[in-house]
Amino acid sequence: MSLYDVAIIGGGLSGQLAAFLLSKEKYSILLCEADPKLGGKSRLDYGFNLLTPELSKTLSLDLSYIEIFNQEPLALRKMNWVSVSPEEISPEQKYFFFKDFIFPRGGIEKVFTSLNAGFSSVEIKLSTPILECAIQDHTIQKIISGKEGWQAKAVVAAIPFTGLTHMLGTDYFHPRFLKKIRKQKMVSAVKLNFILKEKVCDYQNILFSLDSNGVGFFPSNVDSTLIEGTKQISQWLFFLKEEELVDAEEVAKKIRAGKRFIQKAWPQFFNQVEWEQIGVIDQLFPLEVTDPQEMEKTTLKNLFWIGGRFTPSVIEEVKKITTYISQNHN
């Protein structure tokens, strides 16, 4: 059985960024993604393909970006879109209010293509969920998918914590870290994505729904190459509380409320719909500002958790991985 330097579980943006940075160190890397396509929650069809300038600089990729917040976020009030202050919006919406987002010209797929082009020593296995690990002496000896298994010096978990505990249980995590994670409230959302036959507006702002607690964006208004002709892409997230996420009727109510809001904003909107996609994104981002990534997490010597989100912690964990391999596998 081959021994990889690093095995990465999860092929979203965080997993791909880890692979991109680690491949620069000439490590042999195995990247396993449960879905048949890389991208995770950040694929184009999930909407809001927004990055922060800090992280885009880390990529050092030949990409063009569009600044989103050159204009104030807008909210619908009495049938008019008006500037909105932070005091008027929900804690969930503050994530989109305060972030200095940029939009990758050509969509998030351009980021994936550029990252993949930088993979010099990465073996990718799609449709390969890692369901369990063989552990000995507080070290992961093998990651396992079905009847197959692979060995690696270091294992990177680029997945949400719920996925990590399904795979490993909770015995290998420090009690203080577990307590912090369990107290952390995660924001989920229903996604409503549309392709319209004709444009209904020219807004390039992030748009807030104050009554049904959501945010919207028309990415084709800032990058016309995303759609052909006079068509338009419209993407919306309407936020779910933790108790709503597990209640099918509450999720259905949120979808209906979101559509009512869009109809109120643009009465002609649904007459122009050529294609639509509805779904649920669980654990979109944390509601709390504090980041448990900063804490000591696990007793497993060669496990490095970077989560499913694209955060600066990815960069810090990559530094720890290179240190671990150099000190323990010369």
N, C-alpha and C positions, 0 to 999 in steps of 0.2 A: 504494500500500500504506500502510495506517495505521501511524503510529508511536506505540506505547504508551509511557508513562513507565516502566512496569515489567512484565516478563513473569515469571511464577512457574511453575516446572516442579515439579509435585507438589501434590496436593490433600489431603494428610494434615493432622494438627493443626498441624504447623509451617508448612506452606504456607498454610493458612487463617488462622492467626494473623498471618503476615506480610501477607497481603492485608487483613486487618481493620485492622492498625495503619497500613499504608501508605495505605489508602483515607481515613483520617482526615486525611491530608496533601493530599487532593483530587487525587491522582495518577490517571491512567487506567491500569488494571491488567488484564492478561490472565492468567488462571489456567488452566493446562492439566493435566488429570489423565488418566492412562493408562486407569484403570478407568471403568466406566460409573456410578460413584458416588463422591462425595467421602468422604474419611475415612482412606484408606490403612490402615496397620496398627492404627489406633486405632478402627476401626469397632466397633460393639457386638459383632458376632459374633466378634471376636478376643479378647474378654474383657479383664479387668483394666483397666477404664476409670477409671484412677486418675490424679489430678492432684496437684500439690504446691500448698500454700497460696500460695507465692510467685508461681507462674505464674497462679493463679486470680485474684489481685489485679490482675495486669496486664490481664486480660481486661476487668475492670470491667463484667461482664455481670450481668443480673438473674437469677442462678441460686442455687439452694439447694444446699448441700454437706453431706455427712455425713462426719465424721471417722472414719477406719477404725481407726487405732491407739490408740483409747481403751483397747483391750484388748490384752494381750500376744499376739504371734504364738504359735501352738500347733503342736506336732509330735506325730505318732503314735508312741507308744512302748508296747510290750506291751499293745496294744489300748486304750490310754487316750490322750486328747489332753491334753498337759501343756505348761506353759510351757517355752520353749526359749531357751537362751543363744546369743549370737553365735558362741561357740567351737564349737558343735555343728553349725553349718550350713555349707553350701558357699559359695564366693565368689559364685556366681550368686544364691543365696538372700539374701545380705547386701543386695542391691539392694532387696529387698522388706522386709527387716528394719529398715534404718536410715532409709528414706524416710518422711517425715511425710505420708502420703498422705491425700487426701480423695476422696470419691466424689460425682460430680455426681448429685443427686437427679433421677430420670427417665432416667438413663443418658447415655452420651456423645452420643447424638443430640441431646439438649437443648443441648449445647455447640455442635454444628454449626449447629443452627437459630438460636441466638443470634448466632453469628459471622456467618452468612450474612445475617441481618437488619441487621448493621452494615456490609455491603458497599454503599457508596454509588456506587462507580464501578468495579466489577469485572465483567468479562466472563468467564464460565466456559465452558470447552470440555471436555466429558467424552469418554471413549474417544479421547483424543488423546495418544498417546505421543510425546514429543519424542525422535527418534532421532539427530539430528545438528544441527550448527550451522554457519552460514557465518561464517568468522572472517577479519578483515583488520586488520592493524596492532595485533595483540593486543587486538582488540575484537570481541565477538560482534555481527555485523551482522544476523543473522537466526536464529531458531529454526525448525526444520523438522520437520513430521510428514507423511510421505507426500509428496504433491504440493503441500501447503500450507506457507506460511511466514509468519512475523510478525516485525516489527521492534520493538525496544524500546530505550530509553536504558540501562536496567539489567536484568540477568537474574538472577533468584533461583533457585537450585537447591535445592529442598526435598525432596531424595531422598537415599538412601544413597550413599556414595562409589562403590560398585561400579557403580551406575547412571550416575553422573557420568562415570566413566572409559569406560564403554561408549559414551557419547555423544561424548566429547571426546578419548579417549585419555589418555596421561599426559604428553605433551610440554609442556603448559601449566601444570604444577604444579611447585613448588619441590622439589628433591631431599630436603631435610630434612623437609618436610611429608610427602612420599610415604613416606619411611622410617618416620616415626612412624605413619602410617596402616597400613602393611603389618605393623608389629609389633603393632598393637592387636588384641587378641583380642575377637571379637564373640560374644555369647551368642545362640544360636538355640533354638528349642523346638518341640515338637509341642503343639498345642492340642487339648484335649478339652472340648467344650461340650455341655451336656445341659439338656433341659427334663424335669423329673420330674412325674409325675401327682400325687404326694403328697410332702410334705416328709420328708426323712430326718434333718434336724438343724436346730438353731436357732443355730448358730455364726455370729457376725459377725466373727470374727477372720480374719486371713490364716493359712492352714493349710499346714504344711510336711510334705513327704514326705522323710524322711531317707534311706531306702534307695534309692528310685528318683529322687532329686534333682529334686523338683518343688514347685510351690506351687499352692494352690487357694483358691477364694473362692466364697461363695454370695451374690451381689449382691442377690437378692430378699429375703434376710434383713435387709438394711439399708434396702431401699426396696421396699415391698410393691406399689408402683404398676407395677413392671416386669413383673409376671405376674399373671394373673387367678386368683381363687379360692385353692385350696390348693396350686397348682402351685409349683414351685421351679426356679430357675436355678442350675446348678452349672458352674463354669468352672475349667479346670486348665491349667497349663503344666508340661511335663516337659522339662528342659533338654537340649540337644544340644551336644556338642563339635563343633569345626569339621570334624574328620575323620568324625564320625558323620553330619553334615548331608548329605554327598555320597554316603552309602552307604545305599541303599534298605532293605537288610536291617536295618541298625542302627536306622534310623528306625522300621521295623515292630516291632523288639524293644522300642523305647522306648514305643511305643503300647501294646503288650501289657503291659509292666511297669507303665505308668500305670494301666491298667484293673485289673490285679491289686491294686495298692495301694488303689484306690477300693473294690474289692470287699472287701478286708480291713478297711477302715475302716467300711464300712456294708454288711453282707452282703445287705441287701434292696435296695441301690441300683439294680441293673440290672433288677430286677423293676418298678421304677417309671419307667423311661426311656420317655418318649413321643417324644422327638426327640433326635438327637445329630448333632454335626458334628465331624469330625476333619480336621486340616490341619497344615501346617508354617509357622512364622513364621521367616524367616531374618533374621539381624542384628537381634535384638530390642533389645539394648542392649549397650554395651561392658563388658567385664569389668574393664578398667583404670579407675582413678579419674581419671587425667590426661585432659585434653580437647584433642585436636589442633586444635579450633576456635580456640584462642587463638593459634595460630601464623599467620604469613603463608603463604597457601596457593597463590595462582595468579598467573601473569603476565598473565592476562586482566584488563583494566582495569575492565570493567563486569560481571564475574561475582561473585556473592555466594553462597557455599555455606552453607546453614543446616542441612543434613542432614535426615533423615526423622524425627528425634526432637524432642519438645516440650521444649526446654531454654532456659535464660536467654540462650544465644547468639543465639537468634532476635531477641530484643529489641535486643541490641547490633548485630547486622548491619543491622537496620532503621535504626538511627541512622546507620550508615555509608552506607547507600543514599541517605538524604535528603541527607547531606553531599555525596556524589558528584554527584547530580543538580543540586544548587544550584551547585556549583562548575564543572560541565562543560556544563550545558545551560540557561543563563539565557536 
